[in-house]
């Protein structure tokens, strides 16, 4: 009987040690869902500025995905969705709406697609242009990281560029 108890103890210890699973944060789950074209909500998540660095870590991936929510007010459909554009659009949503997420503030623009300013008929940006936009967002965040978010959120990372959201 004593041997059986020791074996049960060892088995339960082994199971409990190997059963430790790292819990993913909501933003990590969101990024995984975006990458797998499995984010199916009608709106963007209500993330905080603290989530921006985690999002930026994956936003330089411009793999094409099959679905992502768009603003229901848009009559324009994007030509393609990329992981990076969808994640940068999420950062843009945080920049514009953090602290004031409401029924009318669920999206930062019509669709998660970048284009050349003043040329709504332009095709999707190529990878080098998307990397340039990624760098604008990355620098905007890390150049201002120590400041109060409310002090730099009003300046768009795209303001001095030739790019904008559709």
C-alpha positions, 0 to 999 in steps of 0.5 A, spaced: 500 500 500 505 504 501 508 503 494 502 505 491 501 511 495 508 513 493 507 511 486 500 516 486 504 521 489 510 521 484 505 521 478 501 526 480 507 530 481 509 529 474 503 531 471 502 537 475 509 539 473 508 538 466 501 541 466 504 548 467 502 552 461 504 559 460 498 563 459 497 568 454 495 575 454 489 578 451 493 581 446 497 575 444 491 571 443 489 577 439 495 577 435 495 569 434 488 570 431 489 575 426 495 571 424 491 565 423 485 569 420 481 567 426 479 574 429 472 574 427 469 579 432 465 585 429 470 590 432 477 591 434 479 590 441 479 595 446 487 595 448 491 600 452 497 604 450 501 598 454 499 593 449 502 597 443 509 594 444 507 587 444 503 589 438 509 592 434 513 586 435 508 582 430 506 588 426 512 587 421 509 581 418 506 582 412 503 575 410 496 576 407 491 573 411 484 572 409 479 575 413 479 581 418 473 586 420 472 592 417 468 598 418 461 597 417 460 604 414 465 603 409 463 601 402 470 600 400 473 593 401 480 592 401 484 589 396 488 584 401 489 584 408 496 583 411 497 581 418 502 588 419 496 592 416 491 589 421 496 590 427 498 597 425 491 599 424 489 596 431 495 601 434 492 606 430 485 605 434 488 605 440 492 612 438 485 615 436 480 612 441 483 609 448 479 612 453 473 613 449 471 607 446 464 607 444 459 605 439 462 610 434 469 609 435 470 602 434 475 603 427 480 608 426 478 608 418 474 605 413 479 599 412 485 596 415 489 598 408 494 603 407 495 607 401 498 613 398 495 620 401 490 623 396 490 617 391 484 613 394 485 609 387 492 607 389 493 600 389 496 596 396 502 598 398 508 594 396 512 590 402 518 596 402 512 601 403 509 597 408 516 596 412 516 604 411 510 605 415 511 600 420 518 604 422 514 610 422 509 607 427 515 603 431 519 610 431 513 614 433 512 609 439 519 608 442 521 616 441 515 618 445 515 611 450 517 615 456 512 621 455 505 621 457 500 618 452 496 623 452 501 628 450 503 624 443 497 621 441 495 627 437 500 627 432 499 621 427 505 617 426 503 618 418 503 626 419 509 627 415 509 621 410 506 620 404 501 615 407 494 614 410 489 609 412 483 608 407 
